[in-house]
Amino acid sequence: MPLVTTKEMFEKAYKGGYAIGAFNVNNMEIIQGITEAAKELNAPLILQVSKGARNYANPIYLTKLVEAALEDTGLPICLHLDHGDSFETCKSCIDGGFTSVMIDGSHLPFEENIAVTKRVVEYAHDRGVVVEGELGRLAGVEDEIKVSAEDSSYTRPEEVYEFASKTGVDSLAIAIGTSHGAFKFKGEPKLRFDILEKVTEILPGFPIVLHGASSVIPEFVDMINKYGGNMPGAQGVPENLLRQAAKSAVCKINIDSDLRLAMTGTIRKYFAEHPDHFDPRQYLKPAREAIKQMVAHKIVDVLGCDNKA
């Protein structure tokens, strides 16, 4: 099966009241852990690559690893660019075989965001690729994205119709209170479901995306802290809120920090228990299994997309 776009995935997800997991990938073990879980649960997948991951792993290597996952699983898999920061970056991914790209113009004035997004959409659609845009700015840190709480902003529902109609985007990332990184909230976690409901009223049937939606699973945070880490106050999005969002218009939920925490916590634990080991296969194998189990949990209990491939 070749790589697919998200068009059919999102149509089914919207009607079915579930979301597709968009998992950030950086190396072979992460891809294997994610796809092994999805294969066992017969779940569709979005594997997404950030600009930082492209710089780290080389786009050719990541693309070939995803192609191997396709051959191994037979699942519908979309290869997506996460937070493309320019037309040139999006064009490079489209030309390199990606089936979906995000152009993030959320830091730009509204009219400039429309202009760059429309340019990417026109290039992508001519080549059968779908495009995600963004309105509103999420706080937090992820790779090269650094937005302070003061500079973050909720999506303004009154802008979404003009943005979607003028750009022709296929999905829209909105800001309702999630944030990048492992320190998402101070105090009680809350999401602005009123904004989501208003956006859904204005754009009925339109696929909505949540970024910064890792739950910062306490098990892995505790593991990191136990074995030499220092992450006091790490707090993610409660999974019941994500499930609520997935039952509405949210068709794509991005997960990155939970992958990093699962891998890092497991490796820290392994070295604490086996300080004389130095074979990467020995510590990457349990890390891969931790990712697999975490992704399986997300697919079944949060996203609700098991048996939807």
Secondary structure, DSSP 4 states (H G I P E B T S, - for coil): -----SHHHHHHHHHHT--EEEEE--SHHHHHHHHHHHHHHT--EEEEEEHHHHHHH-HHHHHHHHHHHHHHH---EEEEEEEE-SHHHHHHHHHTT-SEEEE--TTS-HHHHHHHHHHHHHHHHTTT-EEEEEESB--EEETTEEE-TTT-B---HHHHHHHHHHH--SEEEE-SS--BSSB--SSS----HHHHHHHHHHSTT--EEE-S-----HHHHHHHHHTT---TT-B---HHHHHHHHTTTEEEEEE-HHHHHHHHHHHHHHHHH-TT---HHHHHHHHHHHHHHHHHHIIIIII--TT--
